[in-house]
C-alpha cells in the first residue's frame, strides 16, 4: 500500500470563518476533516470532523450524551443560532 491510497480530501477553512460555516462545509461536502489556514494561506492545523462538530455540541450534552436523544428540531435550531460568530 502506498500513501496515495490512504489520502482523502479535506476542506480548507480560514481562521476568520465561523464554526457554523466549518460544520456546514463538513456536512455538505461529506469531508473527513478540515485544514485550517491563515488569511495568507499558511496551514495552521488539520482537524478531524469529530473534533470540529464537537466544538458545536454544548458541554451538557457532552457530559451526558443521553440528553442528545431529547433535543428536538426546535431545540437544535436554537443550538445552531447560539453558535453565532464562534
Buried (B, 14 or more C-beta within 10 A) or exposed (E): EEEEEEEEEBBEBBEEBEBBEBBEBBEEEEBEBBBBBEEEEEEEEEBBBEEBBEEBEEEEBEEEEEEEEEBEEEEEEEBEEEBEEE
